[in-house]
Amino acid sequence: MTNVNFDAERFPPMIKQAVDHREHLKKLYESECKRVGTTPRQFTQSEATWMPTVDMWAGPTELLEAEGRCQLTNI
């Protein structure tokens, strides 16, 4: 991604929707496995298990400050 027309507010809902959809698909898969009498495969790849964290929604300036790489000042 670039910062051209970057709108940070639109990404959190899109990420939540994608994670919710993924979890719904996992449940459908597990239900179908149960219905046909097979053991569902355990998905361990990061794409199948990743969950967003609270700190990922912090802006870049706040993250840099937390890492000690910049200091926020009032001008």
C-alpha positions as CSV (number, residue, x, y, z in Angstrom):
1,M,0.0,0.0,0.0
2,T,1.0,3.6,-0.5
3,N,-0.1,6.7,1.2
4,V,-1.8,8.0,-1.9
5,N,-5.5,8.6,-0.9
6,F,-4.8,6.5,2.2
7,D,-7.8,6.3,4.5
8,A,-6.8,4.4,7.6
9,E,-10.4,4.5,8.9
10,R,-11.6,2.2,6.1
11,F,-9.2,-0.7,6.8
12,P,-10.3,-1.9,10.3
13,P,-13.9,-2.7,9.2
14,M,-12.6,-4.5,6.1
15,I,-10.1,-6.5,8.1
16,K,-12.8,-7.4,10.7
17,Q,-15.1,-8.5,7.9
18,A,-12.4,-10.7,6.3
19,V,-11.6,-12.4,9.7
20,D,-15.3,-12.9,10.4
21,H,-15.8,-14.4,6.9
22,R,-12.8,-16.7,7.4
23,E,-14.1,-17.9,10.8
24,H,-17.6,-18.5,9.3
25,L,-16.0,-20.6,6.5
26,K,-14.1,-22.7,9.1
27,K,-17.4,-23.4,10.9
28,L,-19.1,-24.5,7.7
29,Y,-16.1,-26.7,6.9
30,E,-16.2,-28.3,10.3
31,S,-19.9,-28.8,10.2
32,E,-19.7,-30.5,6.8
33,C,-16.9,-32.8,8.0
34,K,-19.0,-33.8,11.0
35,R,-22.0,-34.4,8.7
36,V,-20.0,-36.8,6.5
37,G,-18.2,-38.4,9.4
38,T,-14.6,-37.2,8.7
39,T,-12.2,-35.4,11.0
40,P,-11.6,-31.8,10.0
41,R,-8.1,-30.8,9.1
42,Q,-6.5,-28.4,11.6
43,F,-5.4,-25.3,9.7
44,T,-2.2,-23.9,11.3
45,Q,-1.0,-21.5,8.6
46,S,-0.9,-17.8,9.7
47,E,-3.6,-17.0,7.1
48,A,-5.9,-19.3,8.9
49,T,-5.1,-18.3,12.5
50,W,-4.1,-14.6,12.4
51,M,-6.2,-12.3,14.5
52,P,-5.9,-8.5,14.6
53,T,-4.4,-6.9,17.7
54,V,-5.5,-3.7,19.4
55,D,-2.1,-2.0,18.8
56,M,-2.3,-2.6,15.1
57,W,-4.9,0.2,14.9
58,A,-2.4,2.8,16.3
59,G,-1.2,5.3,13.9
60,P,2.4,5.2,12.6
61,T,3.5,8.2,14.8
62,E,2.2,6.5,17.9
63,L,4.0,3.3,17.0
64,L,7.3,5.1,16.3
65,E,7.0,7.0,19.6
66,A,6.4,3.7,21.5
67,E,9.5,2.3,19.9
68,G,11.5,5.4,20.9
69,R,12.1,6.3,17.3
70,C,10.4,9.7,17.4
71,Q,8.9,12.0,20.0
72,L,5.5,13.7,19.8
73,T,5.6,17.3,20.7
74,N,3.1,20.1,20.8
75,I,4.0,22.9,18.5
